Amino acid sequence: MFRRAAAVALFSAVLGVGGFAASAAITNAPPGATALCKDGTYSFSKTHSGTCSHHGGVAKWLDGSGSSTGGIALGRIVLLAARDQTSHCVLGVAPDRTCSPGAIYSGLTKTVLCSATFRTSSVRNVPDSEKHEDETEYGLAAKGYGATLEIDHIVPLELGGSNDIANLFPERAAPAPGYHVKDKLENKLHDLVCAGLMTLHAAQVGIAANWRGLYSAVFDVAP
């Protein structure tokens, strides 16, 4: 039986989503800028990997990405922690947090995610090039691994997770528990959030920080 108080107490955290007057900064963006960083500086990065990683993360993409997909306004990409490293990431049973802290879309609110018309397929956008980039960062060969390994969303799309590489992790199917077991937790958390039994923020932070621990709290059994 799910014990909400215990789960929230175990996984509560503060997500800094500090705002600032970004519209004027975007209007005055210098030629060639691809992103506005949270500290007000601009990035000219040609890829999304590591963009604004030392400037608080991306406040707004200026290259036309991350704004909307399938008619759904995604908003801005919000990293759950700083992405300090983009190579030599340690591949283990959990993501290397210095490379893969997790990230969400600010526009994917509870109202959007719990709508009867919402489908993750409408916002899923991870090209093979990004998957291979993620594999390379973790020291893997850039190739398809079939069912043995999945480039998994750390915060799943059904909980507002982003397609940004900061929210991707090469997760194996075995040894257990692997990504198949995590899928079960993702579906359950979506149900709990939409039923008002858990906040979206707690679900996002909890699954990014320690999904196995959150699984135990939700299902009252180890994964």
C-alpha positions as CSV (number, residue, x, y, z in Angstrom):
1,M,0.0,0.0,0.0
2,F,1.3,3.4,-0.9
3,R,2.2,5.6,2.0
4,R,2.3,9.1,0.6
5,A,3.7,10.8,3.7
6,A,6.7,8.5,3.9
7,A,7.4,8.8,0.2
8,V,7.2,12.5,0.1
9,A,9.3,12.9,3.3
10,L,11.9,10.6,1.8
11,F,12.2,12.2,-1.6
12,S,11.2,15.9,-1.0
13,A,13.6,18.4,-2.5
14,V,13.6,22.0,-3.7
15,L,13.7,22.5,-7.5
16,G,15.0,26.0,-8.3
17,V,13.0,27.3,-11.2
18,G,13.9,30.9,-10.6
19,G,12.4,33.2,-13.2
20,F,13.6,36.4,-14.7
21,A,12.5,38.7,-17.5
22,A,13.6,36.6,-20.4
23,S,11.4,38.0,-23.1
24,A,13.5,41.2,-23.5
25,A,16.7,39.2,-23.4
26,I,15.4,36.9,-26.1
27,T,14.4,39.9,-28.3
28,N,17.9,41.3,-28.0
29,A,19.7,38.0,-28.6
30,P,22.9,38.4,-30.6
31,P,23.0,36.9,-34.1
32,G,23.8,33.2,-34.0
33,A,22.8,32.6,-30.4
34,T,21.0,29.3,-29.9
35,A,20.1,29.5,-26.3
36,L,19.5,31.9,-23.4
37,C,21.1,30.7,-20.2
38,K,19.5,31.1,-16.8
39,D,22.1,33.6,-15.7
40,G,21.3,35.8,-18.6
41,T,24.2,34.9,-20.9
42,Y,23.9,33.4,-24.3
43,S,25.1,30.1,-25.8
44,F,26.2,29.6,-29.4
45,S,26.4,25.8,-29.1
46,K,25.4,23.9,-32.2
47,T,24.1,20.9,-30.2
48,H,22.1,20.6,-27.0
49,S,24.8,18.6,-25.3
50,G,26.2,20.6,-22.3
51,T,24.6,23.9,-23.4
52,C,24.6,26.4,-20.5
53,S,25.9,23.7,-18.2
54,H,28.0,26.2,-16.3
55,H,25.4,29.0,-16.4
56,G,22.5,27.4,-14.5
57,G,21.1,25.5,-17.5
58,V,19.0,26.6,-20.4
59,A,16.2,29.1,-19.8
60,K,15.1,29.3,-23.5
61,W,16.2,27.6,-26.7
62,L,16.5,30.2,-29.5
63,D,17.0,27.7,-32.3
64,G,13.3,26.7,-32.5
65,S,13.6,23.5,-30.5
66,G,12.0,22.8,-27.2
67,S,9.1,25.2,-27.7
68,S,6.3,23.0,-28.9
69,T,5.7,19.5,-30.3
70,G,2.4,18.2,-31.7
71,G,0.6,21.3,-30.7
72,I,1.7,21.0,-27.0
73,A,3.7,24.0,-25.7
74,L,6.7,22.4,-23.9
75,G,8.0,25.6,-22.4
76,R,11.6,25.7,-21.3
77,I,14.0,22.9,-20.3
78,V,14.6,22.9,-16.6
79,L,17.6,20.8,-15.3
80,L,17.0,19.3,-11.9
81,A,20.7,19.9,-11.1
82,A,23.7,21.2,-12.9
83,R,25.1,19.1,-15.7
84,D,28.8,19.4,-15.0
85,Q,30.3,16.7,-17.2
86,T,29.7,15.6,-20.8
87,S,32.3,12.8,-21.1
88,H,33.8,10.0,-19.1
89,C,30.4,9.4,-17.5
90,V,30.3,6.4,-15.2
91,L,28.0,3.7,-16.5
92,G,26.3,1.9,-13.5
93,V,22.9,0.8,-12.3
94,A,22.0,4.5,-11.8
95,P,22.7,7.6,-14.0
96,D,25.9,9.5,-13.4
97,R,24.4,12.6,-11.8
98,T,27.2,14.8,-13.0
99,C,26.3,13.9,-16.6
100,S,22.6,13.1,-16.3
101,P,20.8,15.0,-13.5
102,G,17.4,14.8,-15.1
103,A,15.4,17.5,-16.8
104,I,11.8,18.5,-17.3
105,Y,9.7,20.7,-19.6
106,S,8.1,23.6,-17.7
107,G,5.1,23.5,-20.0
108,L,4.2,19.9,-19.2
109,T,2.1,20.6,-16.2
110,K,-0.2,18.2,-14.3
111,T,-3.2,19.6,-16.3
112,V,-1.4,18.8,-19.6
113,L,-0.1,15.4,-18.5
114,C,-3.4,14.2,-17.0
115,S,-5.5,15.3,-20.0
116,A,-7.4,12.5,-21.7
117,T,-5.8,13.5,-25.0
118,F,-2.2,13.6,-23.9
119,R,0.1,11.0,-25.4
120,T,3.8,10.7,-24.9
121,S,4.3,9.9,-28.6
122,S,3.3,13.6,-29.3
123,V,6.3,14.9,-27.3
124,R,8.8,12.1,-27.8
125,N,11.8,13.4,-29.9
126,V,15.1,11.6,-29.3
127,P,16.8,11.1,-32.7
128,D,19.4,8.3,-33.1
129,S,22.1,11.0,-33.2
130,E,21.2,12.1,-29.6
131,K,21.0,8.4,-28.4
132,H,24.5,7.7,-29.9
133,E,25.8,10.9,-28.3
134,D,24.5,9.7,-24.9
135,E,26.1,6.3,-25.4
136,T,29.4,7.9,-26.3
137,E,29.4,10.1,-23.2
138,Y,29.0,6.9,-21.1
139,G,31.9,5.1,-22.9
140,L,29.7,2.9,-25.1
141,A,29.9,2.3,-28.8
142,A,27.5,4.4,-30.7
143,K,25.1,1.8,-32.0
144,G,21.8,0.1,-31.4
145,Y,21.6,-2.4,-28.6
146,G,18.2,-3.9,-29.2
147,A,16.3,-4.9,-26.1
148,T,19.4,-5.2,-24.0
149,L,19.8,-1.5,-23.4
150,E,17.5,1.5,-23.7
151,I,18.3,5.2,-23.9
152,D,15.8,5.9,-21.1
153,H,14.3,9.2,-20.0
154,I,15.3,9.7,-16.4
155,V,12.2,11.7,-15.7
156,P,9.7,10.0,-18.0
157,L,7.7,11.9,-20.6
158,E,4.5,11.0,-18.8
159,L,5.8,13.0,-15.8
160,G,6.9,16.0,-17.8
161,G,10.5,14.7,-18.6
162,S,12.5,16.4,-21.3
163,N,14.1,15.0,-24.4
164,D,17.3,16.9,-23.6
165,I,20.4,14.7,-23.2
166,A,20.6,15.8,-19.5
167,N,17.5,13.6,-19.0
168,L,18.8,10.5,-20.9
169,F,20.7,7.5,-19.6
170,P,21.8,4.2,-21.2
171,E,19.9,1.8,-18.9
172,R,20.3,-2.0,-19.2
173,A,17.5,-4.5,-19.1
174,A,19.6,-6.9,-16.9
175,P,20.6,-7.5,-14.3
176,A,17.4,-6.8,-12.6
177,P,15.9,-4.4,-11.8
178,G,16.3,-2.8,-15.2
179,Y,14.4,-0.4,-17.4
180,H,11.4,-2.8,-17.6
181,V,10.8,-2.5,-13.9
182,K,11.3,1.2,-14.0
183,D,8.5,1.4,-16.6
184,K,6.1,0.0,-14.0
185,L,7.0,2.7,-11.6
186,E,6.6,5.4,-14.2
187,N,3.0,4.3,-15.0
188,K,2.1,4.1,-11.3
189,L,3.5,7.6,-10.6
190,H,1.5,9.1,-13.4
191,D,-1.6,7.5,-11.9
192,L,-0.8,8.8,-8.4
193,V,-0.1,12.4,-9.7
194,C,-3.3,12.5,-11.7
195,A,-5.3,11.1,-8.7
196,G,-3.9,13.9,-6.5
197,L,-2.1,11.5,-4.3
198,M,1.4,12.8,-5.1
199,T,2.6,16.1,-6.4
200,L,4.2,16.2,-9.9
201,H,7.3,17.8,-8.4
202,A,7.8,15.0,-5.8
203,A,7.4,12.4,-8.5
204,Q,9.9,14.1,-10.8
205,V,12.5,14.7,-8.2
206,G,12.0,11.3,-6.6
207,I,12.4,9.3,-9.8
208,A,15.4,11.3,-10.8
209,A,17.2,11.0,-7.5
210,N,16.6,7.3,-6.7
211,W,14.0,5.4,-8.6
212,R,14.6,2.2,-6.8
213,G,14.1,3.8,-3.5
214,L,10.9,5.4,-4.7
215,Y,9.7,2.1,-6.1
216,S,10.0,0.6,-2.7
217,A,8.1,3.5,-1.1
218,V,5.3,3.3,-3.7
219,F,4.9,-0.5,-4.0
220,D,6.0,-1.3,-0.4
221,V,8.4,-3.9,-1.8
222,A,11.9,-3.7,-3.3
223,P,12.1,-3.7,-7.1
